[in-house]
């Protein structure tokens, strides 16, 4: 198994499940909801299973990718960000398992997830810039700053689905670059 394939699958697989859940949830609105509203079993039933399955699969693939990258590492500075990617993958699985029905537990693992996403980008950027890989390192630092800005701006809408989508897309692009580079 190669990190290239697991990384690419981890980066993009959840979006197919999220799109399917949105497609069968006519009530969902990016301005008024969180993506996790799609994963509430009490309100969504089968739709929630689709949404949460996507998160779990993507999280497992991200964790596996980090393990494969660590095993094939050529430089010790791969380890810090790979460990953060591993923890992020495990936390993404927890977001899918501890769905919105779990209340505070879900909120906690969700906040941790987006914090880990940002930290992973930042640590990767720093480590990669130290290793003189300017392209991916610069993207990671800029993606971290953009993600941070997305969460800090006081937007005029009530939901967080837009912020979640932007932050996760920034990470997915990064993971695509990482999978190609380290796979």
PyMOL commands that set and color helices and strands:
alter all, ss='L'
color gray80, all
select helices_A, chain A and resi 3-23+35-39+41-44+46-71+78-97+100-102+104-130+134-152+161-182
alter helices_A, ss='H'
color red, helices_A
deselect
rebuild
show_as cartoon
